[in-house]
Amino acid sequence: MALLRVRHCRALLYCRRAPPRCPACGGDLRAAGLAAAPVRLRCPFRHGHGQPHAFLIRPSRGTFLHDYRGHCDLHVGITNSRGLVYNYDQEGVHRAASGWEQCISIPLVQPDMWELLQHWDNLLEEFSLEEAWLPHRYEEQQHNCYTFALAFVNRVRQARGRAALSKGEFTQRFLLPHTSEASRYLALQQQLQHSDVYVVPLAEQQHHSGAGSHSLLE
Ligand SMILES: [Zn+2]
């Protein structure tokens, strides 16, 4: 169901359906004009198998919208050109054609990188056959799904003459903008399970927008 945001007086109102009156000031929202028109928030989750050449994140069990409660194990993978998700766990590398239907998706390749696009599937397949990704090498903290996906990203970067990214750099620069958006969306979803309208005073918006930004991957 859609999530809407309405801006009125000194507040942002989040709701499923715009109320007739502003719960912050009591004013008539229908008379408030374009400035108070509801804006539909973009759902941050994507069907992962329809996202080629991407870094995908999903909960290890269940889905973000139904099961995620702030802290749970996450699993990551990389898609090839056909949306097959290469992901590493204690059983080795999987090439999944299902199970990634609701993901945070981070595109890795720009459309003008045509040479990389041509070789992507072979690079990913060959990389996943390397000895480092045999089942017995798996280690929950230090050599896991994230190690696999980041090592592939770095392999591609280095082949293009770019510096490898540390886990911290990758998380900060590429993942956090997406995971914080997803955290905010899920937090609003949860608020709206208990009330019809969730009011955020504009003065708190700054603080609010950073809430939960470290809970997904740190
Ligand atoms: Zn108001």
Boltz pocket constraint, residues with backbone or C-beta under 6 A from the ligand:
constraints:
  - pocket:
      binder: B
      contacts: [[A, 8], [A, 9], [A, 10], [A, 11], [A, 22], [A, 23], [A, 24], [A, 25], [A, 26], [A, 27]]
      max_distance: 6.0
